Amino acid sequence: MTPFRQAFLTAVLLASSLTMTPCFAASAKSPSLEEAAKNLKASGFQGMVFAARDDKVLLEKSFGKVTDTRQTFRFASITKQMTAILVMQEVEAGKLQLDQTLGSYWPDYPNAQARTATLRQLLTHYSGLYNEMVSPAIHMINANSGDDIQKFATGLCAGKNTSAPGSKFDYNNCDYIVLGALLEKINKQSFLSLLQQRIFTPAGMQGVGYYTASLPDSKKHLHGILGGKPEPEVNFASYGPAGASFGTLKDLHAFDLAFIQGKLLSPKSRDEMIKPNHVGGAIGVWAYPFKGVDEKNPVVIVERQGWIAGLRILNLVDLQSHNILIMVSTNGDQDLSQTWANQGPAAELLRALISTSDAQ
């Protein structure tokens, strides 16, 4: 969950001022999903790939040392999308407003400057909060047990701001740690309880879970490599509302379906959540027009990535046609971004999925 999105945002800004030449001609025939999967395998991809339209699974494959697509893996920052949905549920209920300040709901939050940040700024990483990712050793091992979000939010995350609220984008786990703590305060429930009641259960995510002090990791879960070596030890519980959930491809598919089908948010709230700003950033997700199949009629894709240590996850959802593409890479060094530009490891698979007829 390092700030790889900085490169994404910079690239989008450049693309907005330049005429890009796509790497795929819209008139060319799209590959089949099987062909795209073979090409991905030939590229050396290690991990799992899953494609579906609604509840119909169209592709489910594993590559390299991963042999079981039912294996559990960390969702990492996809947890942020879940936290954002919980916040939007409170907005729907009238308990929160996106453009009200943190201090409106948490008047004694320890950092006075942070109290002036709006919830929208926290949700889109424009809060200027102290960024705990500048201290990797603390961030990865000792920052938080996962069982006391309040302590983390009012301790490490309440450090001196890195910038004034609203002044610049800074991808930051503390934004979502603080939001998770706020959700606990206004509901008088643990974040895990809210996650179970409002996300896991309504979505039908039966194999899902959340790392805690008693379950900081599991040898049975999927692990990867980083820097060509086995990934370092990580206290996954320390990510809390920013990245501590885990589950299977089936669970993530169920989450995407619930998001598509309106089981988690009203259409109005979901539209507000996925409304992109000038660089494609939205609330807990990114949204952009994908032009890989038809430049004149691009498909709007809602994207959420996750990355902790040796595992990277890419979750792409097409809300119009209900296409879902999930990639789980066991190579933490592999960049799964650039789909928005019709490039990167997911682009060909996404073109194939969008072009696949319902008859297949």
N, C-alpha and C positions, 0 to 999 in steps of 0.2 A: 504494500500500500504506500510505497514511496511516491513522490509527486511527479509521476511520469506525465500527468495531464498538462503540465506546463508546456511541454513540446506540442501536445495536441492543440492547445489553445493558440499557441504562436502560429502553428501551421494553418489553422482555420483563418486567422487574421490575414495571413499572407495570401491565402487562397481567395479571400474576399476582394483583394485588390489586383489579382492576377488572373489571367485566363489559363486555366489548367487543362492540360491534355490528358484525358482519362486513359488508363491503361487497357481499357476494354471498349471496343466499338459497339455501340448500342445495336447495330444491325447484325453483328456477329451472333452465331448460334451459341446459346449458353450451354455449358457442359451439364451432364446429368449429375445428380448428387453422388452417385457411385464413382463417376469419373473424377469429380472434384476431390472426393475422399482419397482416391488412388494418387492423385497429384500431391495432395497434402502429405500422404505417407512417404512418397518419393522425396519430398523436401526435407525429410528427417524429423517431422513433427512427432513428439512423444506425448501421449495423453489420451484424451477422449473427445469425441465429437458427437453431438446430438442435434437432430433437426426434426421439427414437427410442424404440422399445421393443425391448429386446435388440439384435439386429443389424439390425433393420428400421428404416430411416430413414423417418420420417413427415412431416418438414418440414425443408427446408434452403433458406433464403432470405437474400438480402443486400438492404440498404436504403441509400439515399443514394448517396454516392460510392463505396461498397464494391460492386464489381461481380463479384467472384470469390470464392465461398465456399471455394475451395481455398487461399486466401492464408494465409501463415504469420503468426502473431501471438504475442506474449509471453504466457505463462501466468501470469506474475506470482505472486501468493501461492498459486496452486494448487500451486506447487512445494512449499509447506509441507506440503500433504497427502502428497506423495510422500516428503518427509523423515520425516514422522510414520510412514508405512508402513515405511520402512527401520528406524526405531527399534523399531517393533513386531515386525519380523522378528528383531531382536536379542533382544527379550524372549522371543519364541517359542523361540529357540535357547539361552536361559538365560544369555546374556552380559550382559544388562541387566535391571534391575528398575525399574518405573515409580516406585516410592515410595522408592527409594534416592537419595541425594544425588549431585549432580554431583561433589563431592569424593571420593566412594567410588570413582569411576572415573578421576578426574583430580585427584589429591591436591595437585598443584602448580599448579593453576589460579591465575592471578595475583590474583584478587579473592577474599579469604577469605570474605566474606559471600555471594558468589555460589556458593561451594562448598557452602553449606548448603541451596541450592534443590534440590528433587527434580526428577527428569526429568519427572514429570507436571506440575509447576509450570511448567517450561520449555515443555512442549508445549501448555499451556493459557494461557500468558501471565500466570502468577501468580508469576513468578520474582523480580520486582523488579530485574532487570538494568538496567544503564545503557541508556537508550533513545536509539539513534543518530538517531532520527527528529526529535529536537529540534534537529538541525543539518542542515537541508535541503541546503545547499550541499555539505557533506561527504558526506551520505547519497547524493545523486543523482549526484555527479560523481567525487569523489576518494577515497571511503572505502576502496575495495578494487579491485584489478585483476580479481578473480574467480578468480585462479590460486593464491592463497595464503590459504586459509580460516583456517589456523592463525594467521597473522599478524593477521588481522582479529579472530578470536575472542579472542586473548590481548592485543590492543592496544586498539582503540576500544571493543569490547564488554566489556572487562574494567574499564571505568571505574567510578567510584563508583555504587553502587546508587541507584536512584530511590526504592526502598521496600524494606521487609523482605520476604524471600521468603514467599509465601502470604498477604500482607496485602491485596493488591488486584489487580484486573485491569489490565493495561497492555499493549496490543497493541504488539509489539516484534519487529523483524526480528532483533535480536541473539539472542533466544531460539533461533532456528533456525540462525543462523550458528554458535553455540556447539554445538548438537546435531550439525550437519554436521561440525564439527571433531572432535567426540567420536567420531563414526562412523568418520572417517578414522583416528584414533588406535587404536581397538580392532581395526580390520580391516587396518591398514597398507596401505590403498588410498586413492586419491583419491576424493572424493565423486562426481565425474563418473563414474568407473569403476563405483562402486556403483550409481549411478542407471541406468547403461546395462545392467548385468548383471541387476539385480534388479527394475527397473521397466520401462524402455523395451523391452527384448527380450522378457520374458515377456508383456507386454501387446500386443506386435506394433505398437509405435508407430514406423512406418517413416520419417516425415518430421520427427521430433522432434529437438531439439537443446538446447544449453546455452551461454549467452553466456559468453565468456572475454575475456581481454585482447586476443587477436588477433581476436575477433569481438564487440566491444561493442555492435554494432547492425548492421542491414542495411537499406538503402533499399528492398529488396524486401519487407520485412516490413510488416505493417499498422501505421499510425501514426494518431494522433488529434489532437484539439484539447483545450486546457485554458484556461479563462478566455476562451473565444471566439477564441483564437489557436492557431497551430500549437504543438504541445507542445514544451517545452524540451528541450535536449539532455540525454540521460540515459546514464550508464554502466550499462547493464543488468547487466553482469557483476558489479557491486558488490553485487548482492542475493544472489548465491551460493545456498546451500540454502534461503534465504527467498523467492527469486523469480526465479531466472535461467533457468528452462527456457522453451522455446518450441516451437511446432508448429502443426498445423492442426486444424480441427474433426474431421477423421477420426482424428487422433492422440488428441485428448481423448476422443472417443467410445470409442476402443480402450482407453484408460486406465480409463474408467468401467465398461466391460464387464468388464475384468480384475478390478476391485474388486468388482463384483457377483458374478462367477463364481468367486471364491475363488482366483484365480491368483496373488494377491499375499500374501494372509494366510489363515490358517485361520478358520473361522466364529467360533471363540471369541475370537481376537485381534481380528477385525473388530468383533465385538460390544462388546468392551472399548473399542475406539477410538472408536466412535460413541455411547457411553453419555453422555448429556448431563448437565451439572451443573445447578444451580438456575436458571441463566440461559441454558441451551441450548448452552453451550460444551462441546465434546468435544475429542478429541485430534487436532489438525490440521484439524478440521472443526467445523461446527455441526449440530445435529440437533433437529428440532422436529416436532410434529404439524400437518399442514396440513389445515384444516377447510373449505377452499373448496368441496369437492364434497359432503361428507357430514359434518356437524358431529358426529354421534354415532359415526362410524367414520372418524376422521381418518387420513390417509396420512402415515407418517413419512418426512420428507424429510431427506436428508443434503446439506448445502450447503457449498460452498466458493467464496468470492469472491476475485478478484484485481484489483489496481488499481495501475498505475504510470503516472503522468503522464496522457496523453490516452486511455488505453485502460482500460476496465473489463470484467471477465469475471465471469459468474455461471454456476456449474455446479451443477445440481440433480439428485439421484439418488434414485429411489424403489426401495429394495432389494426390496420385496415384489413389485411388479409389473414391475420392471425398466424403469421409465420413466426417460428421460434428457432433460433440457432444458438447453441451453447458449445463453447470450446473450453476444455480444461487442459492446460499445458503443464507438464511436470518439469519444464525447464524455466526456472525463474528469470533467466536472462533473455527469453524470447519476447519480443515486442508484439503484442496482439492488437495494437492500435492501427490506425490508418484506414480502417474500413470505410470511414466517412469519405475518404478520397478515392474509394474503389481500389484500394491497394491493401497489402498486408495479407496474412494467412487466412483471414476469414472471407475476403472479398469474393473469391471464386465460389466458395460454398454458398454464400448468401445469394449470389446471382443464380446459382443452380436451384436453390430453394424457392426463390421468388418465381422462377420460370417453370417449376414443376407443376404439372396439372394435378387436379384433385383425383383424377382417375388412377394415378400411379400409386 
